[in-house]
Amino acid sequence: MEINPFVIFIASIFTGNVLLTNFLGMCSYLSISKDLKSSFGLGQAVIFVMTATTVLNYLVYKYILVPFDLEYLRFIVFIIVIAAFVQFVEMLLERFMPNLYYTLGIFLPLITVNCAILGVALFMVIREYNFLQSLAYGAGGGIGWTLAISALAAIRQKVDESRVPKGLQGAGFAMIVTGIMALAFIGFSGMLPIQ
Amino acid sequence: MAIEIIRTVSIISGMGVLLAAVLTLAERFLLNYGICKIIINKDREIEVKGGNHLLGSLIQNDIFIPSACGGRGSCGLCKVKVLSGGGPLLPTETPYLTKEEQENNVRLSCQVKVREDIEIEIPEELFNIREYTTRVEKIEELTHDIKTLTLRFLNGEEMDFRPGQYVQIKVPKYGKNTEEVYRAYSIASSASRKDSIQLIIRRVPEGICTTYIFDYLKEGDLLDLNGAYGDFYLRDTDREIIYIAGGSGLAPIKSMLHQMEEEGISRKATFFFGCVGKRDLYYIDEMKAFEGKIPNFKFVPALSGAGENEGWDGETGLITEVVDRYIKDGSNMEAYLCGSPGMIDACIKVLYNKGVTDDRIFYDKF
């Protein structure tokens, strides 16, 4: 696996976007994307948590799970690490950024079970990334997720002012937009191979 | 095999322990704000443990901000002006604050957390609001669904209030009710009697507080309350007064009438009291007696659903119709209304038509 970390970073933002090509992290993506500001706030939290937990999980995997032959426990271990880290971030936010803390409200705990974050950690193992590659993949994955949710939020805000047929309003329209965006992103997936 | 199990379990548990330890330490140091100062109206200073909501911190120091929902952020009553240190305006507050209030740094005290020294401004009269413990001296049945409570303050304490104001009764846990709640009731007795107060309470089917009062509370029991709250009181002008009340809304009006009698206020005044049937009427003799004690006072009880054979010779019809018949020109009148929102809104419409202006209509909706 000798892919340049920078290539992985760019690829995970655009051509291998975790949300638009793997469809991970859809629940908060659909529920928060009504408002650009909150979307971007949540996106920042995801970037931070994803980067940090991917690195943490890499270290845990390489230095604890592999030496003791416990790779088969990676699901539960990754989940615990992510949950503890999110809790920690929640406390940090409450202390230093109360406004963001209240804006994200119930959604911050949702990051704990955001499958994109667990998914990135698992892909990192499957694709046998090294430390730098994992760091690049985590950061890129977070940025890619933020890009996708911000794009959808911006589109939804514009669409709010136009007349959407009743049956398509809200989630229905968001799904269609997501599908079209995914088509566009997947179209470029061959340009940068990352696995 | 056994060793493998023990090793696996201890490694996973060890990680759990480590993470839990980190979180506990973080909780301890990150969410610990030490002792914070609250400066009130620039001259009073109290010290509280940081990290709690402003409303609760003030209550601990015996400063009672009116709040009907008990700090859940759903009633929007606990507004205070935060001059410094409250942090940014939170999305949970904005629905309850007007643009003007937001510009003037008005906040909901149940949402603002005390994380640093904080400076606030509250109306001076809130300092008079306190918690009292009372003994139930008398429970009297006035009608089939209305009772009056006489509550005497313990230890010779006294309450200062303006006629028309209300208190909040603390309903303890009882039966199926699993949390303490507060409910507001207007004071019906005279403000010159400070050692006890009288409340008029109408039974609300399934109501948490009224069920407690009607089915659980007995004479001699203790009851906690706080107050007095509200800006429903007699304005000091020369205008003619119209009182309109329905059901248990008579309470604050009765207190105001005591005030008129005691202070010798001789402004022209008419009290329209609306009920459904004869069995809903109460305190009729007392109100009639005021006609002799207050110069220029007239009492007009009216029944909206009086049957032919009930022997009622007073006014009939909805209270709005009666008011409509009695008032000719409202341009120099002042109205005080107490009753259900529906009744009040309907009466306000009638008063507008008679020329009573918005700034001369005062009401207490419940």
Interface residues (C-beta under 8 A of the other chain):
Chain A: V60 I64 F68 L70 L73 I76 V77 I80 V81 A84 Q87 F88 M91 L92 E94 R95 P98 N99 Y102 T103 G105
Chain B: R7 T8 I11 I12 M15 G16 L19 A20 V22 L23 A26 E27 L30 L31 G87 P88 L90 P91 T92 K113 R115
